[in-house]
Amino acid sequence: MTTTLFNQVNKALDYKLTNSKLLAALALHDTDMNATQLAETILVSKAAVTSIIDKLEALHMVERRRSLKDRRSATIRMTDHGRSVVEDILNHEPLEDDA
């Protein structure tokens, strides 16, 4: 199990995902959230989660969906590209040379 986790973290780094970006991507993989919910889920401040979302957005992994009722409110959702990146990381099997 430790080897699998190590391989997954290394694979995440191939996608330029630090630990905090990886945690956010994993949290958003199955459900949409607002920034406050995401911050509470991955145990970071709201200011930190805003930066993480900005970076994931720059990598085309997530997108913000603004509310029509309140433009200050946005739902963060995983893009198809982001979903495929997370699935690649979770399903990463090390090559013979990696073992």
KEDRENMAR-364383 format. One record per atom (N, C-alpha, C): residue in three letters; x, y, z. Coordinates in steps of 0.001 Angstrom, whole numbers, plus 500000, padded with zeros to 6 digits. Example, Ala and Ser with C-alpha at 12.3 -4.5 7.8 and 13.67 -1.06 7.14 Angstrom:
<nodes>
ALA513190494310507800;ALA512300495500507800;ALA513200496700507800;SER512850497750507080;SER513670498940507140;SER512900500030507870;
</nodes>
This chain:
<nodes>
MET500817498810500000;MET500000500000500000;MET500860501253500000;THR501898501295500803;THR502787502449500852;THR503430502673499497;THR503836501600498828;THR504428501712497500;THR503430502294496518;THR502197501864496581;THR501159502385495696;THR500965503875495924;LEU500866504301497170;LEU500701505714497495;LEU501907506517497003;PHE503101506003497220;PHE504322506669496760;PHE504293506839495240;ASN503891505780494527;ASN503807505850493062;ASN502757506859492617;GLN501647506923493333;GLN500601507872492976;GLN501062509315493195;VAL501759509569494281;VAL502283510918494535;VAL503308511288493467;ASN504164510358493098;ASN505140510632492038;ASN504447510909490713;LYS503396510169490408;LYS502636510392489180;LYS501974511767489218;ALA501471512166490370;ALA500860513491490527;ALA501875514588490225;LEU503103514381490657;LEU504148515366490383;LEU504420515494488889;ASP504232514410488140;ASP504368514476486683;ASP503361515451486084;TYR502221515593486746;TYR501165516520486299;TYR501291517892486966;LYS502399518125487676;LYS502639519378488384;LYS501649519604489540;LEU501243518511490162;LEU500333518596491300;LEU501098518414492604;THR501140519460493396;THR501713519366494734;THR500713518633495626;ASN501098518379496856;ASN500201517668497781;ASN498861518371497934;SER498887519689498110;SER497626520415498328;SER496754520398497073;LYS497347520537495901;LYS496561520473494663;LYS496016519056494449;LEU496800518057494782;LEU496342516675494650;LEU495173516406495592;LEU495268516845496837;LEU494174516660497788;LEU492893517336497290;ALA493025518543496767;ALA491854519254496249;ALA491262518504495058;ALA492121518043494163;ALA491638517307492983;ALA490938516014493400;LEU491490515326494374;LEU490854514097494861;LEU489496514400495493;ALA489413515489496240;ALA488152515865496884;ALA487092516236495854;LEU487512516868494767;LEU486574517325493742;LEU486265516260492700;HIS486972515154492742;HIS486812514117491719;HIS485379513607491633;ASP484723513408492756;ASP483384512816492770;ASP482255513798493050;THR482585515019493449;THR481531515953493818;THR481974517396493602;ASP481027518250493286;ASP481288519684493175;ASP481194520295494564;MET481953521370494798;MET481938522049496096;MET482147523536495875;ASN481786524308496897;ASN482204525702496867;ASN483554525792497588;ALA484165526958497549;ALA485511527106498118;ALA485542526817499615;THR484512527244500326;THR484472527000501770;THR484409525510502077;GLN483562524795501355;GLN483457523346501556;GLN484783522658501245;LEU485432523072500154;LEU486711522470499781;LEU487762522753500847;ALA487818523986501333;ALA488786524342502382;ALA488582523477503620;GLU487335523274504008;GLU487040522441505181;GLU487389520972504924;THR487172520514503704;THR487435519117503374;THR488925518799503396;ILE489747519698502852;ILE491188519409502774;ILE491984520108503880;LEU491243520736504802;LEU491835521334506011;LEU492860522428505715;VAL492457523379504884;VAL493281524558504621;VAL492405525796504787;SER493053526952504845;SER492300528200504978;SER491593528533503668;LYS490597529410503743;LYS489881529825502536;LYS490834530551501588;ALA491772531333502125;ALA492750532020501282;ALA493635531014500548;ALA494053529973501255;ALA494899528948500630;ALA494129528196499554;VAL492850527896499813;VAL492085527135498834;VAL491839527963497575;THR491706529269497710;THR491547530130496535;THR492767530021495634;SER493944530023496217;SER495183529871495455;SER495266528495494796;ILE494865527470495523;ILE494885526106494981;ILE493927526004493793;ILE492736526566493941;ILE491759526532492850;ILE492298527282491633;ASP492908528438491862;ASP493501529203490753;ASP494520528362489989;LYS495355527642490726;LYS496396526823490088;LYS495804525629489349;LEU494794525001489927;LEU494129523887489240;LEU493386524378488001;GLU492845525582488078;GLU492179526172486924;GLU493192526434485805;ALA494375526910486155;ALA495432527160485168;ALA495878525869484494;LEU495757524740485201;LEU496094523430484641;LEU494907522804483904;HIS493795523546483812;HIS492570523102483132;HIS491954521872483786;MET492143521766485111;MET491610520613485837;MET490270520898486498;VAL490019522160486846;VAL488750522544487457;VAL488238523815486796;GLU486962524076487028;GLU486383525336486565;GLU485441525856487628;ARG485323527174487676;ARG484387527812488594;ARG483086528071487839;ARG481987527685488443;ARG480663527969487889;ARG480012528999488793;ARG479855530206488280;ARG479269531292489064;ARG477761531103489218;SER477276531448490378;SER475843531388490648;SER475160532553489944;LEU473998532311489378;LEU473234533385488743;LEU472633534318489788;LYS472365533793490984;LYS471764534586492055;LYS472797535449492777;ASP473992534916492980;ASP475026535630493738;ASP476355535440493019;ARG476811536470492318;ARG478037536337491521;ARG479278536089492375;ARG479188536383493665;ARG480337536132494554;ARG480493534649494846;SER479421533902494669;SER479418532473494970;SER479729531668493708;ALA480581530677493861;ALA480930529814492726;ALA481027528371493194;THR480621527486492317;THR480796526058492551;THR482027525628491776;ILE482878524860492420;ILE484093524360491779;ILE483783522956491291;ARG484026522731490004;ARG483762521398489450;ARG484964520942488643;MET485172519643488657;MET486263519014487926;MET485921518996486428;THR486898519333485598;THR486709519226484151;THR486946517778483726;ASP486601517465482497;ASP486872516114481985;ASP488365515828482027;HIS489183516842481676;HIS490638516664481722;HIS491092516383483160;GLY490565517145484106;GLY490925516938485508;GLY490544515559485995;ARG489361515107485594;ARG488904513766485970;ARG489844512698485413;SER490260512858484154;SER491155511851483556;SER492532511869484218;VAL493002513048484631;VAL494284513128485342;VAL494189512386486676;VAL493137512649487435;VAL492969511984488740;VAL492851510480488549;GLU492087510047487568;GLU491948508608487322;GLU493280507982486923;ASP494081508701486139;ASP495404508188485769;ASP496292508043487008;ILE496224509012487897;ILE497021508953489126;ILE496565507793490007;LEU495255507664490187;LEU494732506609491057;LEU494972505215490500;ASN495013505102489191;ASN495182503793488560;ASN496611503555488089;HIS497535504401488510;HIS498913504304488047;HIS499573503010488521;GLU500029502262487571;GLU500796501042487853;GLU502253501327487509;PRO503167501090488432;PRO504564501372488137;PRO505080500464487023;LEU505978501020486221;LEU506649500230485199;LEU507657499318485883;GLU508143498318485160;GLU509157497400485714;GLU510309498193486297;ASP510772499220485570;ASP511918500002486007;ASP511618500825487257;ASP510313501161487477;ASP509917501956488649;ASP509939501128489921;ALA509777499833489805;ALA509642498972490980;ALA510936498784491707;
</nodes>
